[in-house]
């Protein structure tokens, strides 16, 4: 599956690159300093899309400043995982129902 080379978020162009991350033992990562999302190369389509969404959530939290809120580093991994497991599934189902019921 071919991914876009960039995505614009908060008015900032974020590069999306693929690399072998086997040694890092991760599917992907977001670099605020480099404004880059790196995704592990050999991922199946579903996992690739989930990983891109996951890293885009990290980027959104960083670019909005939420990750750097007062009181120390924001535990954004917990928020990202909560959104993935609790919010997006129901949201996707609602969107499908709305599309089905829209003339």
Backbone torsions as a table, in degrees:
resi	resn	phi	psi	omega
1	UNK	NA	134.5	-179.8
2	UNK	-91.8	126.4	177.3
3	UNK	-95.6	154.6	171.9
4	UNK	-62.3	153.7	-179.2
5	UNK	-80.6	-23.2	178.7
6	UNK	-145.2	161.6	170.0
7	UNK	-140.2	141.1	178.5
8	UNK	-97.2	129.7	-179.4
9	UNK	-143.1	127.2	-179.2
10	UNK	55.8	33.3	179.2
11	UNK	76.3	10.0	-178.2
12	UNK	-115.3	135.3	176.7
13	UNK	-83.5	121.6	-179.2
14	UNK	-109.2	125.0	177.6
15	UNK	-77.5	144.8	174.7
16	UNK	-118.9	119.5	-178.2
17	UNK	-127.1	156.3	176.0
18	UNK	-111.4	140.2	179.4
19	UNK	-154.2	160.4	175.4
20	UNK	-79.8	111.7	-178.2
21	UNK	-108.2	21.5	-177.7
22	UNK	-54.7	-42.7	-178.0
23	UNK	-69.7	-24.7	-179.8
24	UNK	-85.6	-13.4	179.5
25	UNK	57.4	41.9	176.9
26	UNK	-136.1	159.3	175.6
27	UNK	-86.4	-24.9	-179.5
28	UNK	-174.7	171.3	173.9
29	UNK	-157.8	157.5	-179.9
30	UNK	-111.1	133.6	175.2
31	UNK	-116.8	110.7	177.3
32	UNK	-64.2	-43.2	-178.9
33	UNK	-60.0	-40.0	-177.5
34	UNK	-94.8	-6.9	-176.4
35	UNK	51.9	50.0	-175.3
36	UNK	-136.8	137.3	170.0
37	UNK	-106.2	125.3	178.3
38	UNK	-111.4	129.1	-177.8
39	UNK	-117.6	137.0	178.2
40	UNK	-60.3	132.5	-174.3
41	UNK	-61.0	-59.0	-172.6
42	UNK	-85.2	67.8	176.5
43	UNK	-111.3	142.1	173.3
44	UNK	-66.6	158.0	-172.9
45	UNK	-50.7	-50.0	-177.3
46	UNK	-60.4	-46.5	-179.5
47	UNK	-67.9	-34.2	177.5
48	UNK	-61.8	-47.8	179.9
49	UNK	-65.1	-43.4	178.8
50	UNK	-62.1	-40.6	-179.2
51	UNK	-68.1	-42.5	177.6
52	UNK	-60.5	-46.1	178.7
53	UNK	-60.3	-43.4	-179.5
54	UNK	-59.3	-47.8	-178.7
55	UNK	-70.3	-32.6	175.4
56	UNK	-65.7	-33.6	175.3
57	UNK	-64.9	-42.7	175.7
58	UNK	-59.1	-44.4	-180.0
59	UNK	-61.3	-44.3	-179.2
60	UNK	-61.5	-42.3	179.4
61	UNK	-65.8	-40.3	177.8
62	UNK	-67.2	-48.6	-175.7
63	UNK	-67.9	-26.3	177.9
64	UNK	-81.4	-14.0	-178.4
65	UNK	91.2	-6.1	-177.9
66	UNK	-61.2	-37.0	-178.5
67	UNK	-64.5	-18.0	-175.4
68	UNK	-114.2	27.6	-177.3
69	UNK	-65.9	160.2	-176.3
70	UNK	-56.8	143.6	178.1
71	UNK	102.2	11.7	177.5
72	UNK	107.1	-178.2	-178.1
73	UNK	-60.8	134.9	179.1
74	UNK	-74.6	133.6	-179.7
75	UNK	-76.9	67.0	-171.5
76	UNK	-67.4	-25.2	178.1
77	UNK	-60.5	-39.1	178.1
78	UNK	-64.9	-41.0	179.2
79	UNK	-66.4	-45.3	-180.0
80	UNK	-60.4	-45.8	-179.4
81	UNK	-66.8	-35.4	176.5
82	UNK	-64.8	-44.8	177.8
83	UNK	-60.3	-43.4	-179.3
84	UNK	-63.8	-45.0	-173.7
85	UNK	-86.6	-28.5	-175.2
86	UNK	-106.0	-30.9	-172.9
87	UNK	-100.4	-50.1	-169.0
88	UNK	-66.7	-36.3	177.6
89	UNK	-59.5	-55.1	177.2
90	UNK	-61.4	-37.4	179.0
91	UNK	-62.3	-44.3	178.6
92	UNK	-61.5	-39.6	179.3
93	UNK	-67.5	-40.1	177.3
94	UNK	-63.5	-44.5	179.1
95	UNK	-59.4	-43.2	179.5
96	UNK	-62.7	-41.9	178.5
97	UNK	-65.8	-39.8	179.4
98	UNK	-65.4	-41.7	179.0
99	UNK	-63.6	-38.4	-179.1
100	UNK	-65.9	-36.9	-175.8
101	UNK	-93.3	1.7	180.0
102	UNK	-94.8	125.6	-179.0
103	UNK	-70.4	NA	NA
